[in-house]
């Protein structure tokens, strides 16, 4: 009895994974520097360039970068990402004070 309930739970999990939607890739605009990109209008190229600078100057996958537009600093978590523009990019994600997501791609 216990074995069949475990199997049923496993089968349900597998079935759920098979019908789960696949995440789509982010579309981003490459900034004038050519070294970073932004996904939303809530993220400026000046901030994206600062995220890139922070990535290369701070250790670890979590960096803090300053936005000259909002005059605030934001914590961004970066992970490896492949894009059609940069084969070995980083995708950095954070949240502003309004709870809006900030997404930046850096080379």
N, CA, C and O atoms as CSV, one atom per row, in Angstrom:
chain,resi,resn,atom,element,x,y,z
A,1,UNK,N,N,0.827,-1.187,0.000
A,1,UNK,CA,C,0.000,0.000,0.000
A,1,UNK,C,C,0.866,1.244,0.000
A,1,UNK,O,O,0.641,2.155,-0.797
A,2,UNK,N,N,1.841,1.296,0.870
A,2,UNK,CA,C,2.713,2.460,0.959
A,2,UNK,C,C,3.482,2.648,-0.341
A,2,UNK,O,O,3.667,3.776,-0.798
A,3,UNK,N,N,3.926,1.555,-0.935
A,3,UNK,CA,C,4.682,1.637,-2.171
A,3,UNK,C,C,3.850,2.262,-3.284
A,3,UNK,O,O,4.359,3.098,-4.030
A,4,UNK,N,N,2.584,1.877,-3.413
A,4,UNK,CA,C,1.761,2.412,-4.488
A,4,UNK,C,C,1.479,3.902,-4.289
A,4,UNK,O,O,1.386,4.643,-5.267
A,5,UNK,N,N,1.342,4.354,-3.033
A,5,UNK,CA,C,1.119,5.790,-2.817
A,5,UNK,C,C,2.364,6.592,-3.162
A,5,UNK,O,O,2.268,7.709,-3.672
A,6,UNK,N,N,3.546,6.015,-2.882
A,6,UNK,CA,C,4.783,6.683,-3.273
A,6,UNK,C,C,4.893,6.751,-4.782
A,6,UNK,O,O,5.285,7.774,-5.343
A,7,UNK,N,N,4.540,5.637,-5.445
A,7,UNK,CA,C,4.595,5.618,-6.898
A,7,UNK,C,C,3.627,6.641,-7.477
A,7,UNK,O,O,3.951,7.329,-8.445
A,8,UNK,N,N,2.433,6.740,-6.884
A,8,UNK,CA,C,1.440,7.692,-7.372
A,8,UNK,C,C,1.928,9.123,-7.251
A,8,UNK,O,O,1.719,9.934,-8.153
A,9,UNK,N,N,2.573,9.434,-6.141
A,9,UNK,CA,C,3.111,10.786,-5.962
A,9,UNK,C,C,4.212,11.069,-6.965
A,9,UNK,O,O,4.294,12.167,-7.516
A,10,UNK,N,N,5.061,10.074,-7.202
A,10,UNK,CA,C,6.143,10.234,-8.180
A,10,UNK,C,C,5.578,10.404,-9.578
A,10,UNK,O,O,6.040,11.256,-10.337
A,11,UNK,N,N,4.579,9.596,-9.926
A,11,UNK,CA,C,3.968,9.700,-11.250
A,11,UNK,C,C,3.325,11.074,-11.435
A,11,UNK,O,O,3.412,11.660,-12.514
A,12,UNK,N,N,2.681,11.587,-10.386
A,12,UNK,CA,C,2.075,12.909,-10.471
A,12,UNK,C,C,3.110,13.999,-10.670
A,12,UNK,O,O,2.885,14.935,-11.436
A,13,UNK,N,N,4.246,13.888,-9.986
A,13,UNK,CA,C,5.319,14.860,-10.129
A,13,UNK,C,C,5.878,14.834,-11.536
A,13,UNK,O,O,6.079,15.883,-12.148
A,14,UNK,N,N,6.131,13.642,-12.055
A,14,UNK,CA,C,6.663,13.510,-13.418
A,14,UNK,C,C,5.672,14.056,-14.422
A,14,UNK,O,O,6.064,14.761,-15.352
A,15,UNK,N,N,4.403,13.750,-14.258
A,15,UNK,CA,C,3.384,14.263,-15.179
A,15,UNK,C,C,3.343,15.785,-15.130
A,15,UNK,O,O,3.209,16.440,-16.164
A,16,UNK,N,N,3.459,16.349,-13.928
A,16,UNK,CA,C,3.474,17.804,-13.797
A,16,UNK,C,C,4.667,18.434,-14.488
A,16,UNK,O,O,4.553,19.511,-15.072
A,17,UNK,N,N,5.813,17.769,-14.425
A,17,UNK,CA,C,7.002,18.289,-15.094
A,17,UNK,C,C,6.861,18.236,-16.604
A,17,UNK,O,O,7.370,19.108,-17.309
A,18,UNK,N,N,6.178,17.222,-17.102
A,18,UNK,CA,C,6.024,17.081,-18.546
A,18,UNK,C,C,5.118,18.146,-19.144
A,18,UNK,O,O,5.288,18.512,-20.307
A,19,UNK,N,N,4.164,18.649,-18.379
A,19,UNK,CA,C,3.252,19.658,-18.902
A,19,UNK,C,C,3.612,21.068,-18.437
A,19,UNK,O,O,2.939,22.027,-18.815
A,20,UNK,N,N,4.656,21.210,-17.629
A,20,UNK,CA,C,5.050,22.530,-17.153
A,20,UNK,C,C,5.541,23.369,-18.323
A,20,UNK,O,O,6.248,22.855,-19.190
A,21,UNK,N,N,5.185,24.648,-18.369
A,21,UNK,CA,C,5.639,25.499,-19.466
A,21,UNK,C,C,7.150,25.713,-19.410
A,21,UNK,O,O,7.743,25.805,-18.335
A,22,UNK,N,N,7.740,25.788,-20.562
A,22,UNK,CA,C,9.177,26.025,-20.664
A,22,UNK,C,C,9.421,27.528,-20.602
A,22,UNK,O,O,8.731,28.299,-21.269
A,23,UNK,N,N,10.392,27.943,-19.808
A,23,UNK,CA,C,10.714,29.368,-19.691
A,23,UNK,C,C,11.269,29.883,-21.010
A,23,UNK,O,O,12.070,29.208,-21.658
A,24,UNK,N,N,10.852,31.057,-21.401
A,24,UNK,CA,C,11.360,31.641,-22.642
A,24,UNK,C,C,12.572,32.511,-22.344
A,24,UNK,O,O,12.767,32.971,-21.219
A,25,UNK,N,N,13.370,32.725,-23.361
A,25,UNK,CA,C,14.575,33.536,-23.206
A,25,UNK,C,C,14.190,35.003,-23.123
A,25,UNK,O,O,13.220,35.438,-23.744
A,26,UNK,N,N,14.958,35.762,-22.352
A,26,UNK,CA,C,14.733,37.193,-22.247
A,26,UNK,C,C,15.199,37.882,-23.527
A,26,UNK,O,O,16.238,37.537,-24.091
A,27,UNK,N,N,14.430,38.839,-23.964
A,27,UNK,CA,C,14.864,39.710,-25.050
A,27,UNK,C,C,15.455,40.941,-24.389
A,27,UNK,O,O,14.867,41.488,-23.457
A,28,UNK,N,N,16.611,41.381,-24.860
A,28,UNK,CA,C,17.219,42.555,-24.253
A,28,UNK,C,C,17.752,43.492,-25.311
A,28,UNK,O,O,18.010,43.103,-26.450
A,29,UNK,N,N,17.912,44.745,-24.902
A,29,UNK,CA,C,18.468,45.782,-25.763
A,29,UNK,C,C,19.918,45.988,-25.372
A,29,UNK,O,O,20.222,46.227,-24.204
A,30,UNK,N,N,20.811,45.896,-26.342
A,30,UNK,CA,C,22.228,46.110,-26.074
A,30,UNK,C,C,22.456,47.605,-25.871
A,30,UNK,O,O,21.998,48.436,-26.655
A,31,UNK,N,N,23.172,47.919,-24.806
A,31,UNK,CA,C,23.464,49.321,-24.478
A,31,UNK,C,C,24.534,49.885,-25.415
A,31,UNK,O,O,25.255,49.123,-26.059
A,32,UNK,N,N,24.643,51.209,-25.497
A,32,UNK,CA,C,25.644,51.831,-26.366
A,32,UNK,C,C,27.078,51.370,-26.093
A,32,UNK,O,O,27.904,51.365,-27.006
A,33,UNK,N,N,27.381,50.989,-24.864
A,33,UNK,CA,C,28.739,50.516,-24.557
A,33,UNK,C,C,29.060,49.212,-25.275
A,33,UNK,O,O,30.226,48.886,-25.494
A,34,UNK,N,N,28.012,48.463,-25.642
A,34,UNK,CA,C,28.210,47.171,-26.280
A,34,UNK,C,C,28.619,46.082,-25.301
A,34,UNK,O,O,28.877,44.950,-25.709
A,35,UNK,N,N,28.680,46.410,-24.014
A,35,UNK,CA,C,29.144,45.471,-23.001
A,35,UNK,C,C,28.045,45.029,-22.040
A,35,UNK,O,O,28.270,44.157,-21.200
A,36,UNK,N,N,26.857,45.626,-22.158
A,36,UNK,CA,C,25.746,45.266,-21.284
A,36,UNK,C,C,24.446,45.436,-22.055
A,36,UNK,O,O,24.413,46.023,-23.137
A,37,UNK,N,N,23.374,44.904,-21.469
A,37,UNK,CA,C,22.062,45.018,-22.087
A,37,UNK,C,C,20.990,45.083,-21.023
A,37,UNK,O,O,21.189,44.610,-19.904
A,38,UNK,N,N,19.849,45.669,-21.367
A,38,UNK,CA,C,18.737,45.802,-20.422
A,38,UNK,C,C,17.510,45.091,-20.979
A,38,UNK,O,O,17.320,45.003,-22.192
A,39,UNK,N,N,16.677,44.581,-20.061
A,39,UNK,CA,C,15.472,43.862,-20.454
A,39,UNK,C,C,14.239,44.755,-20.345
A,39,UNK,O,O,13.369,44.707,-21.214
A,40,UNK,N,N,14.151,45.563,-19.301
A,40,UNK,CA,C,12.948,46.368,-19.081
A,40,UNK,C,C,13.260,47.855,-19.087
A,40,UNK,O,O,14.413,48.271,-18.980
A,41,UNK,N,N,12.198,48.643,-19.214
A,41,UNK,CA,C,12.343,50.105,-19.184
A,41,UNK,C,C,12.741,50.601,-17.798
A,41,UNK,O,O,13.195,51.737,-17.657
A,42,UNK,N,N,12.576,49.767,-16.776
A,42,UNK,CA,C,12.958,50.151,-15.411
A,42,UNK,C,C,14.458,50.000,-15.162
A,42,UNK,O,O,14.932,50.269,-14.058
A,43,UNK,N,N,15.192,49.580,-16.157
A,43,UNK,CA,C,16.635,49.363,-16.017
A,43,UNK,C,C,17.356,50.213,-17.055
A,43,UNK,O,O,17.111,50.071,-18.253
A,44,UNK,N,N,18.239,51.091,-16.607
A,44,UNK,CA,C,18.957,51.971,-17.529
A,44,UNK,C,C,20.282,51.355,-17.963
A,44,UNK,O,O,20.821,50.469,-17.299
A,45,UNK,N,N,20.785,51.831,-19.069
A,45,UNK,CA,C,22.093,51.366,-19.549
A,45,UNK,C,C,23.210,51.814,-18.611
A,45,UNK,O,O,24.197,51.101,-18.436
A,46,UNK,N,N,23.060,52.985,-18.012
A,46,UNK,CA,C,24.077,53.444,-17.056
A,46,UNK,C,C,24.157,52.469,-15.879
A,46,UNK,O,O,25.248,52.152,-15.407
A,47,UNK,N,N,23.006,51.997,-15.411
A,47,UNK,CA,C,22.987,51.015,-14.335
A,47,UNK,C,C,23.550,49.682,-14.821
A,47,UNK,O,O,24.332,49.044,-14.116
A,48,UNK,N,N,23.160,49.262,-16.010
A,48,UNK,CA,C,23.653,47.994,-16.552
A,48,UNK,C,C,25.177,48.003,-16.660
A,48,UNK,O,O,25.828,47.009,-16.337
A,49,UNK,N,N,25.743,49.108,-17.108
A,49,UNK,CA,C,27.205,49.217,-17.187
A,49,UNK,C,C,27.831,49.147,-15.792
A,49,UNK,O,O,28.912,48.583,-15.623
A,50,UNK,N,N,27.150,49.721,-14.791
A,50,UNK,CA,C,27.659,49.642,-13.412
A,50,UNK,C,C,27.555,48.222,-12.855
A,50,UNK,O,O,28.404,47.801,-12.070
A,51,UNK,N,N,26.522,47.486,-13.256
A,51,UNK,CA,C,26.417,46.074,-12.851
A,51,UNK,C,C,27.595,45.307,-13.436
A,51,UNK,O,O,28.197,44.476,-12.756
A,52,UNK,N,N,27.920,45.582,-14.681
A,52,UNK,CA,C,29.067,44.911,-15.308
A,52,UNK,C,C,30.351,45.241,-14.553
A,52,UNK,O,O,31.153,44.349,-14.279
A,53,UNK,N,N,30.550,46.495,-14.221
A,53,UNK,CA,C,31.742,46.891,-13.472
A,53,UNK,C,C,31.770,46.175,-12.125
A,53,UNK,O,O,32.815,45.683,-11.700
A,54,UNK,N,N,30.607,46.118,-11.447
A,54,UNK,CA,C,30.527,45.452,-10.142
A,54,UNK,C,C,30.850,43.965,-10.269
A,54,UNK,O,O,31.527,43.402,-9.409
A,55,UNK,N,N,30.375,43.337,-11.322
A,55,UNK,CA,C,30.632,41.906,-11.530
A,55,UNK,C,C,32.138,41.628,-11.608
A,55,UNK,O,O,32.632,40.664,-11.023
A,56,UNK,N,N,32.841,42.465,-12.321
A,56,UNK,CA,C,34.281,42.244,-12.508
A,56,UNK,C,C,35.130,42.772,-11.346
A,56,UNK,O,O,36.323,42.475,-11.274
A,57,UNK,N,N,34.532,43.549,-10.438
A,57,UNK,CA,C,35.327,44.097,-9.338
A,57,UNK,C,C,34.953,43.542,-7.961
A,57,UNK,O,O,35.690,43.745,-6.996
A,58,UNK,N,N,33.812,42.841,-7.857
A,58,UNK,CA,C,33.382,42.283,-6.574
A,58,UNK,C,C,33.387,40.758,-6.660
A,58,UNK,O,O,32.983,40.199,-7.679
A,59,UNK,N,N,33.836,40.084,-5.612
A,59,UNK,CA,C,33.845,38.619,-5.649
A,59,UNK,C,C,32.434,38.045,-5.459
A,59,UNK,O,O,31.581,38.664,-4.823
A,60,UNK,N,N,32.209,36.875,-6.011
A,60,UNK,CA,C,30.946,36.174,-5.793
A,60,UNK,C,C,29.925,36.423,-6.872
A,60,UNK,O,O,30.138,37.208,-7.796
A,61,UNK,N,N,28.801,35.729,-6.731
A,61,UNK,CA,C,27.715,35.801,-7.716
A,61,UNK,C,C,26.701,36.902,-7.399
A,61,UNK,O,O,25.831,37.201,-8.217
A,62,UNK,N,N,26.813,37.501,-6.218
A,62,UNK,CA,C,25.915,38.581,-5.828
A,62,UNK,C,C,26.732,39.859,-5.728
A,62,UNK,O,O,27.730,39.916,-5.008
A,63,UNK,N,N,26.299,40.891,-6.460
A,63,UNK,CA,C,27.034,42.158,-6.485
A,63,UNK,C,C,26.082,43.299,-6.140
A,63,UNK,O,O,24.862,43.158,-6.233
A,64,UNK,N,N,26.646,44.407,-5.750
A,64,UNK,CA,C,25.881,45.622,-5.495
A,64,UNK,C,C,26.329,46.662,-6.505
A,64,UNK,O,O,27.522,46.919,-6.667
A,65,UNK,N,N,25.354,47.258,-7.182
A,65,UNK,CA,C,25.670,48.251,-8.215
A,65,UNK,C,C,24.824,49.508,-7.998
A,65,UNK,O,O,23.681,49.440,-7.546
A,66,UNK,N,N,25.409,50.636,-8.329
A,66,UNK,CA,C,24.788,51.944,-8.169
A,66,UNK,C,C,24.074,52.355,-9.455
A,66,UNK,O,O,24.596,52.164,-10.554
A,67,UNK,N,N,22.875,52.922,-9.306
A,67,UNK,CA,C,22.144,53.468,-10.444
A,67,UNK,C,C,22.210,54.985,-10.402
A,67,UNK,O,O,21.691,55.591,-9.465
A,68,UNK,N,N,22.833,55.616,-11.389
A,68,UNK,CA,C,22.868,57.075,-11.413
A,68,UNK,C,C,21.504,57.693,-11.727
A,68,UNK,O,O,21.302,58.885,-11.498
A,69,UNK,N,N,20.581,56.911,-12.241
A,69,UNK,CA,C,19.242,57.421,-12.545
A,69,UNK,C,C,18.400,57.552,-11.285
A,69,UNK,O,O,17.724,58.563,-11.094
A,70,UNK,N,N,18.436,56.534,-10.417
A,70,UNK,CA,C,17.623,56.557,-9.193
A,70,UNK,C,C,18.416,57.022,-7.976
A,70,UNK,O,O,17.841,57.288,-6.921
A,71,UNK,N,N,19.725,57.120,-8.121
A,71,UNK,CA,C,20.614,57.505,-7.026
A,71,UNK,C,C,20.567,56.489,-5.878
A,71,UNK,O,O,20.727,56.848,-4.711
A,72,UNK,N,N,20.344,55.206,-6.232
A,72,UNK,CA,C,20.303,54.127,-5.252
A,72,UNK,C,C,21.170,52.965,-5.726
A,72,UNK,O,O,21.472,52.831,-6.912
A,73,UNK,N,N,21.558,52.134,-4.770
A,73,UNK,CA,C,22.310,50.921,-5.090
A,73,UNK,C,C,21.382,49.721,-4.966
A,73,UNK,O,O,20.491,49.697,-4.117
A,74,UNK,N,N,21.599,48.733,-5.813
A,74,UNK,CA,C,20.761,47.539,-5.840
A,74,UNK,C,C,21.635,46.292,-5.791
A,74,UNK,O,O,22.734,46.255,-6.345
A,75,UNK,N,N,21.120,45.285,-5.120
A,75,UNK,CA,C,21.801,43.995,-5.066
A,75,UNK,C,C,21.320,43.168,-6.247
A,75,UNK,O,O,20.120,43.036,-6.489
A,76,UNK,N,N,22.270,42.621,-6.968
A,76,UNK,CA,C,21.966,41.831,-8.155
A,76,UNK,C,C,22.610,40.446,-8.036
A,76,UNK,O,O,23.774,40.325,-7.656
A,77,UNK,N,N,21.848,39.420,-8.363
A,77,UNK,CA,C,22.395,38.065,-8.375
A,77,UNK,C,C,22.622,37.669,-9.823
A,77,UNK,O,O,21.711,37.727,-10.648
A,78,UNK,N,N,23.851,37.265,-10.120
A,78,UNK,CA,C,24.237,36.967,-11.493
A,78,UNK,C,C,24.477,35.476,-11.686
A,78,UNK,O,O,25.041,34.805,-10.822
A,79,UNK,N,N,24.040,34.974,-12.829
A,79,UNK,CA,C,24.268,33.589,-13.206
A,79,UNK,C,C,24.716,33.547,-14.663
A,79,UNK,O,O,24.479,34.490,-15.419
A,80,UNK,N,N,25.346,32.482,-15.043
A,80,UNK,CA,C,25.792,32.318,-16.428
A,80,UNK,C,C,24.586,32.188,-17.341
A,80,UNK,O,O,23.570,31.595,-16.979
A,81,UNK,N,N,24.720,32.752,-18.526
A,81,UNK,CA,C,23.642,32.681,-19.517
A,81,UNK,C,C,24.249,32.767,-20.911
A,81,UNK,O,O,25.185,33.534,-21.140
A,82,UNK,N,N,23.728,32.001,-21.816
A,82,UNK,CA,C,24.151,32.093,-23.212
A,82,UNK,C,C,23.128,32.943,-23.955
A,82,UNK,O,O,21.923,32.731,-23.817
A,83,UNK,N,N,23.597,33.888,-24.730
A,83,UNK,CA,C,22.700,34.715,-25.540
A,83,UNK,C,C,23.161,34.627,-26.989
A,83,UNK,O,O,24.254,34.139,-27.276
A,84,UNK,N,N,22.326,35.098,-27.885
A,84,UNK,CA,C,22.739,35.122,-29.286
A,84,UNK,C,C,23.752,36.238,-29.532
A,84,UNK,O,O,24.472,36.215,-30.530
A,85,UNK,N,N,23.809,37.208,-28.629
A,85,UNK,CA,C,24.746,38.327,-28.785
A,85,UNK,C,C,26.097,38.023,-28.144
A,85,UNK,O,O,27.145,38.279,-28.735
A,86,UNK,N,N,26.062,37.476,-26.929
A,86,UNK,CA,C,27.285,37.088,-26.219
A,86,UNK,C,C,27.180,35.610,-25.866
A,86,UNK,O,O,26.250,35.223,-25.157
A,87,UNK,N,N,28.091,34.779,-26.329
A,87,UNK,CA,C,27.998,33.346,-26.029
A,87,UNK,C,C,28.221,33.011,-24.551
A,87,UNK,O,O,27.721,31.991,-24.077
A,88,UNK,N,N,28.946,33.831,-23.826
A,88,UNK,CA,C,29.199,33.580,-22.405
A,88,UNK,C,C,28.832,34.815,-21.583
A,88,UNK,O,O,29.702,35.495,-21.037
A,89,UNK,N,N,27.564,35.085,-21.507
A,89,UNK,CA,C,27.078,36.264,-20.785
A,89,UNK,C,C,26.733,35.915,-19.347
A,89,UNK,O,O,26.764,34.752,-18.945
A,90,UNK,N,N,26.408,36.937,-18.593
A,90,UNK,CA,C,25.858,36.797,-17.249
A,90,UNK,C,C,24.492,37.480,-17.259
A,90,UNK,O,O,24.319,38.550,-17.843
A,91,UNK,N,N,23.526,36.837,-16.600
A,91,UNK,CA,C,22.188,37.416,-16.422
A,91,UNK,C,C,22.083,37.793,-14.955
A,91,UNK,O,O,22.147,36.932,-14.077
A,92,UNK,N,N,21.920,39.083,-14.694
A,92,UNK,CA,C,21.877,39.584,-13.322
A,92,UNK,C,C,20.474,40.096,-13.017
A,92,UNK,O,O,19.892,40.859,-13.787
A,93,UNK,N,N,19.943,39.658,-11.874
A,93,UNK,CA,C,18.564,39.961,-11.511
A,93,UNK,C,C,18.519,40.596,-10.129
A,93,UNK,O,O,19.221,40.166,-9.213
A,94,UNK,N,N,17.694,41.613,-9.987
A,94,UNK,CA,C,17.472,42.268,-8.710
A,94,UNK,C,C,16.076,42.847,-8.688
A,94,UNK,O,O,15.288,42.612,-9.604
A,95,UNK,N,N,15.760,43.608,-7.640
A,95,UNK,CA,C,14.438,44.224,-7.489
A,95,UNK,C,C,14.636,45.655,-7.012
A,95,UNK,O,O,15.463,45.919,-6.139
A,96,UNK,N,N,13.864,46.586,-7.594
A,96,UNK,CA,C,13.970,47.969,-7.126
A,96,UNK,C,C,13.061,48.195,-5.919
A,96,UNK,O,O,12.397,47.265,-5.462
A,97,UNK,N,N,13.029,49.398,-5.411
A,97,UNK,CA,C,12.268,49.693,-4.187
A,97,UNK,C,C,10.753,49.585,-4.386
A,97,UNK,O,O,10.009,49.547,-3.406
A,98,UNK,N,N,10.288,49.537,-5.630
A,98,UNK,CA,C,8.865,49.374,-5.921
A,98,UNK,C,C,8.487,47.916,-6.144
A,98,UNK,O,O,7.330,47.604,-6.429
A,99,UNK,N,N,9.471,47.019,-6.013
A,99,UNK,CA,C,9.217,45.600,-6.223
A,99,UNK,C,C,9.265,45.183,-7.678
A,99,UNK,O,O,8.866,44.071,-8.025
A,100,UNK,N,N,9.752,46.069,-8.528
A,100,UNK,CA,C,9.846,45.772,-9.953
A,100,UNK,C,C,11.185,45.098,-10.231
A,100,UNK,O,O,12.225,45.538,-9.741
A,101,UNK,N,N,11.151,44.039,-11.011
A,101,UNK,CA,C,12.359,43.304,-11.339
A,101,UNK,C,C,13.316,44.098,-12.218
A,101,UNK,O,O,12.903,44.800,-13.141
A,102,UNK,N,N,14.587,43.972,-11.913
A,102,UNK,CA,C,15.651,44.575,-12.710
A,102,UNK,C,C,16.444,43.425,-13.322
A,102,UNK,O,O,16.953,42.571,-12.596
A,103,UNK,N,N,16.552,43.396,-14.636
A,103,UNK,CA,C,17.291,42.329,-15.311
A,103,UNK,C,C,18.301,42.966,-16.249
A,103,UNK,O,O,17.969,43.809,-17.082
A,104,UNK,N,N,19.539,42.538,-16.088
A,104,UNK,CA,C,20.645,43.061,-16.872
A,104,UNK,C,C,21.446,41.891,-17.426
A,104,UNK,O,O,21.670,40.900,-16.732
A,105,UNK,N,N,21.867,42.008,-18.658
A,105,UNK,CA,C,22.824,41.062,-19.230
A,105,UNK,C,C,24.148,41.768,-19.391
A,105,UNK,O,O,24.199,42.922,-19.816
A,106,UNK,N,N,25.228,41.073,-19.052
A,106,UNK,CA,C,26.563,41.649,-19.195
A,106,UNK,C,C,27.461,40.671,-19.926
A,106,UNK,O,O,27.274,39.455,-19.868
A,107,UNK,N,N,28.440,41.234,-20.613
A,107,UNK,CA,C,29.428,40.430,-21.330
A,107,UNK,C,C,30.631,40.234,-20.439
A,107,UNK,O,O,31.595,39.582,-20.839
